[in-house]
Amino acid sequence: MIGRSVAALRSVAAWEGPTHQIGLLRFAMGAIVLAEYAQRHTAFANHDPGGMVFGLALVVSASLMCAGVFTRVASGVCALCLVYGYHWVGVHLGQKEPFVHAHTYILMASVVFLALMPTGRSLSVDRWWAARGGEAPAQWGPLWPLALMRLQLALVYFWGAVDKTNVAFLSGSRLQQMYAYYYGSHEGVRLPGFDELMVVAGIGTVILEYGLAFGLWFAPARRWLVPAGILFHAAIYLSFPVGTFSVTSCVLYLAFVRPEEVAAGIRRLVGREGDRPAEAGDSPGGGG
Amino acid sequence: MTGPGEGVVRLRMALLCVLGAWMLFGPFYRQILDGENQHLREFRMYGTRAVRTCQVFFEQERGGEWTPVSRWELEGFSYHRFPARGQRMLDKRRDAERAGERLCGQLGRDAVLRYRRRCGHVRRGWSEWEISDDLCGGRR
């Protein structure tokens, strides 16, 4: 039993594969970090010198990470900024906004795991520069932190479901309260059948979250769970102020796909130059 | 393509164990053991929003029967002019009583009005219904 566990751990630690997937994840997470924090960390929003330096480091590193410029350094700096913001500014100094939330924690963890991988080897300006110099590195590298990204998302669903496994949520009353708070009044939400719908939504949410926590690990279940999860997150995003939680969770579904499938999918999507129709001429602006 | 060296694999194994344990232990510590160290993360979505929200329904006695009275309609609330939360929610008993007294003024001097009220709990759901005395009694 212990021997098999160690062998499984070793195989995850030695896991290497195509880096296209982490290129996509890097791009998306960089954009989400900017969406979450950029506006609040511009110079005019932070007048103390420390805040300005922190904001500049966060915004610049996330932008570079997104574009794939000096990617390893940018990813590392961005991860450090997020850890500093969450644990030092948010928890230690008690300035919880905007750092200490479930969705910002998931974002921080994802960027930390990305920073442990060679995120610039695919779909990056770094690669483009290296290719122009004839030295593009192989799009291959260690992927073991992907396992942690998967585990993080599964745990979010699992513990979210555990927290909802109670009379309040399963009877629909918790959702009735939340919808009344945002959309209704002390009379509830004035739609026929609404209370019954909340019972179904309450039970359905808990079943789906347990399903996502365990089912995302299995490819046949993923075929159904990923679309269901995306619809679920879209519904939450449209209904309640959840910030970047929905989009971060949906992007993390990509971490569950086999890297080889992602690389093959990108090759299929991009095609080759030979895909051009024979009658196509040169592009109008394509002079040498 | 050569694989990573033994030392690198061992380092990664150690990192996987430490980070994995951190991720697994955090929610267990916060949600099961009720720990309060916020460096460890809990995943209670909306555990702190819309808590202690109460449902309040007003009822008027007409011919020996209690019939519903909608404050939403009587106060002229609408989704085009969506009222502020403090106006549309009556989460404290005193707020419900005050809103009832205002309704009494609109319903006429002889109206007999009461409320049925229940409040939500994050884990236990709705409480039992609580029924008020005549809210218009003080006006007669």
Interface residues (C-beta under 8 A of the other chain):
Chain A: L9 R10 V12 A13 A14 E16 H87 V91 V100 A102 Y105 A109 L116 A138 W140 P142 W144 A147 L148 L151 Q152 L155 V156 W159 G160 V162 D163 K164 N166 V167 A168 S171 S173 R174 Q176 Q177 M178 A180 Y181 Y182 G184 S185 H186 E187 G188 R190 F240
Chain B: M1 G3 P4 V9 R10 R12 M13 L15 L16 C17 L19 G20 M23 L24 P27 Q31 Q38 H39 R41 E42 F43 R44 M45 Y46 G47 R49 A50 V51 T53 C54 Q55 V56 F57 S70 R71 W72 F77 P83 R85 R88 M89 L90 D91 A96 G120 H121 V122 R123 R124 G125 W126
